[in-house]
């Protein structure tokens, strides 16, 4: 067995240029990956558009760092940087809507992520349609095939990790959209589009 590892004292840039390999044969070779690229392997997706209500206008934020925490009531964990305009809007209102776009909206999704709501009305700039929610002040996005109205249920991890725990209090879907192709961020502007659905015998919910 061939086994070569780089010294742990190397910087991240040095690690990228260092040949760090483990070989168990041609079909099972492994190459070291920079730790700064791990998130591209684990981001759960799909990329979503998070809307919040503001005193001047509602805002839209592109987000991919989120995860399910409970089945029912649905609990979702979302990481929102405190450098983002949406952070204070969500923190102040305690409410938001998670809107799920399909791949056909990719340009608008990236556009919303590349601009700030501090100086841009994203609904107007990207020609998206706000719809009133049933239980929260933030709007739904009409062009998205699913919309989850949420309220903050736990803030304990916000100071350390900017991690908001949200409870979905109302969920909407577009019944005309049967097999939406969702976007999944792989890092640095690379996206994967969801593909074929396979069904296997499983005891998982």
C-alpha positions as CSV (number, residue, x, y, z in Angstrom):
1,X,0.0,0.0,0.0
2,X,1.3,3.5,-1.0
3,X,0.6,6.1,1.7
4,X,1.8,9.7,1.6
5,X,0.5,12.6,3.7
6,X,1.6,16.2,3.8
7,X,2.7,17.7,7.2
8,X,-0.2,19.2,9.1
9,X,1.8,22.5,9.5
10,X,1.3,23.4,5.8
11,X,-1.0,26.4,5.1
12,X,-4.2,25.8,3.1
13,X,-2.6,27.2,-0.1
14,X,0.4,24.9,0.4
15,X,-1.9,22.0,0.9
16,X,-3.6,22.7,-2.4
17,X,-0.2,22.5,-4.2
18,X,1.1,19.5,-2.2
19,X,0.6,16.0,-3.6
20,X,-1.2,14.3,-0.8
21,X,-2.5,10.9,-1.9
22,X,-3.6,7.5,-0.5
23,X,-3.6,4.7,-3.0
24,X,-5.2,1.3,-2.5
25,X,-5.2,0.5,-6.2
26,X,-6.2,2.4,-9.3
27,X,-9.9,2.2,-8.6
28,X,-9.7,3.5,-5.0
29,X,-7.1,6.3,-5.1
30,X,-7.7,9.4,-3.0
31,X,-6.3,12.9,-3.3
32,X,-6.3,15.4,-0.4
33,X,-8.9,18.2,-0.6
34,X,-8.4,21.6,0.9
35,X,-10.5,22.1,4.0
36,X,-11.9,25.3,2.5
37,X,-13.6,23.2,-0.2
38,X,-15.4,20.7,2.1
39,X,-18.7,22.7,2.1
40,X,-19.1,22.1,-1.6
41,X,-19.4,18.4,-0.8
42,X,-21.8,18.7,2.1
43,X,-24.1,21.6,1.4
44,X,-27.6,20.0,1.6
45,X,-29.4,22.2,-0.8
46,X,-31.6,23.1,-2.5
47,X,-30.6,26.8,-2.8
48,X,-33.5,28.9,-1.5
49,X,-34.6,32.5,-1.5
50,X,-35.3,33.8,2.0
51,X,-37.6,36.7,2.3
52,X,-37.9,39.1,5.2
53,X,-40.0,42.1,6.0
54,X,-38.4,45.5,6.4
55,X,-39.6,49.0,7.4
56,X,-38.9,50.3,3.8
57,X,-39.4,47.2,1.7
58,X,-39.2,43.4,1.9
59,X,-35.9,41.8,1.1
60,X,-34.7,38.6,-0.7
61,X,-31.6,36.7,0.3
62,X,-30.1,33.7,-1.5
63,X,-29.2,31.0,1.0
64,X,-27.8,27.4,0.8
65,X,-26.7,26.8,4.4
66,X,-29.7,25.2,5.9
67,X,-30.8,21.8,7.2
68,X,-33.9,19.9,8.5
69,X,-33.8,19.3,12.3
70,X,-37.3,17.8,12.9
71,X,-40.1,16.2,11.0
72,X,-43.2,17.7,12.6
73,X,-43.6,20.4,13.4
74,X,-41.0,21.1,10.7
75,X,-37.9,22.7,12.3
76,X,-35.2,24.1,10.0
77,X,-31.7,25.4,10.9
78,X,-30.4,28.3,8.8
79,X,-27.1,30.1,9.0
80,X,-27.2,33.7,8.0
81,X,-24.1,35.8,8.3
82,X,-24.4,38.9,10.5
83,X,-22.7,40.8,7.6
84,X,-25.8,40.1,5.5
85,X,-28.6,42.7,5.3
86,X,-31.2,40.0,6.0
87,X,-29.6,39.2,9.4
88,X,-31.0,42.2,11.2
89,X,-34.3,42.0,9.4
90,X,-34.8,38.4,10.5
91,X,-33.5,39.1,14.0
92,X,-35.8,42.0,14.5
93,X,-39.0,40.6,13.0
94,X,-38.5,36.9,14.1
95,X,-40.2,35.8,10.8
96,X,-39.3,34.9,7.3
97,X,-40.4,32.8,4.3
98,X,-38.2,30.1,2.7
99,X,-39.0,30.1,-1.0
100,X,-37.7,27.2,-3.1
101,X,-36.9,28.2,-6.7
102,X,-36.5,25.8,-9.7
103,X,-33.4,25.7,-11.9
104,X,-35.2,27.9,-14.5
105,X,-34.8,30.8,-12.0
106,X,-31.0,30.3,-11.7
107,X,-30.1,33.8,-13.1
108,X,-32.5,35.5,-10.7
109,X,-31.2,33.4,-7.8
110,X,-27.6,34.3,-8.4
111,X,-28.6,37.9,-9.0
112,X,-30.3,38.1,-5.6
113,X,-27.2,36.6,-4.0
114,X,-24.8,39.1,-5.7
115,X,-26.7,42.3,-4.6
116,X,-27.5,43.8,-1.2
117,X,-31.0,44.7,-0.1
118,X,-29.5,47.7,1.7
119,X,-29.5,49.6,-1.6
120,X,-31.6,47.4,-4.0
121,X,-35.2,46.5,-4.2
122,X,-34.7,42.9,-5.3
123,X,-38.3,42.2,-6.1
124,X,-38.2,45.1,-8.6
125,X,-34.7,44.5,-9.9
126,X,-35.2,40.8,-10.7
127,X,-38.9,41.1,-11.6
128,X,-40.1,38.8,-8.8
129,X,-43.7,39.0,-7.5
130,X,-44.4,39.3,-3.7
131,X,-47.5,37.6,-2.4
132,X,-48.9,38.1,1.1
133,X,-48.2,35.3,3.5
134,X,-50.9,33.9,5.8
135,X,-49.2,33.9,9.2
136,X,-46.0,36.0,8.9
137,X,-45.2,39.5,7.7
138,X,-42.6,38.5,5.1
139,X,-43.9,37.9,1.6
140,X,-44.0,34.7,-0.6
141,X,-42.3,34.7,-4.0
142,X,-44.9,33.8,-6.6
143,X,-42.4,32.4,-9.0
144,X,-41.1,29.8,-6.6
145,X,-42.8,26.4,-6.5
146,X,-42.8,26.1,-2.7
147,X,-43.0,28.6,0.1
148,X,-42.5,27.9,3.8
149,X,-43.6,30.6,6.3
150,X,-41.3,30.5,9.3
151,X,-40.9,31.9,12.8
152,X,-37.7,31.9,14.9
153,X,-38.1,29.3,17.7
154,X,-34.6,29.3,19.1
155,X,-31.8,31.9,19.1
156,X,-29.3,30.3,21.4
157,X,-26.8,29.6,18.7
158,X,-27.0,32.9,16.9
159,X,-24.3,34.6,18.9
160,X,-21.8,31.8,18.3
161,X,-22.7,30.5,14.8
162,X,-25.3,32.9,13.3
163,X,-27.6,29.8,13.4
164,X,-31.3,30.5,13.5
165,X,-33.7,27.7,14.4
166,X,-37.0,28.2,12.5
167,X,-40.3,26.5,12.8
168,X,-42.4,26.2,9.6
169,X,-45.8,27.4,10.6
170,X,-47.4,27.3,7.1
171,X,-46.3,25.6,3.9
172,X,-47.5,26.2,0.3
173,X,-46.7,24.4,-3.0
174,X,-47.7,25.0,-6.6
175,X,-49.8,21.9,-7.5
176,X,-49.0,22.4,-11.2
177,X,-45.3,21.8,-10.6
178,X,-44.9,18.0,-10.3
179,X,-41.1,17.4,-10.7
180,X,-39.2,20.6,-9.9
181,X,-35.5,20.7,-10.8
182,X,-33.8,22.4,-7.9
183,X,-30.4,24.1,-7.6
184,X,-27.6,22.9,-5.3
185,X,-24.6,25.0,-4.7
186,X,-21.2,23.4,-5.2
187,X,-19.1,26.5,-4.4
188,X,-17.6,29.4,-6.4
189,X,-20.5,29.8,-8.8
190,X,-20.9,26.1,-9.6
191,X,-24.4,24.6,-9.2
192,X,-25.8,21.1,-9.6
193,X,-29.3,20.6,-10.8
194,X,-31.4,17.8,-9.2
195,X,-32.0,14.9,-11.6
196,X,-33.8,11.6,-11.7
197,X,-35.7,10.4,-8.7
198,X,-35.3,6.7,-7.7
199,X,-37.5,4.8,-5.3
200,X,-36.1,2.1,-3.1
201,X,-37.6,0.0,-0.3
202,X,-36.8,1.9,2.9
203,X,-38.0,2.2,6.5
204,X,-37.0,5.9,6.6
205,X,-39.7,8.5,6.7
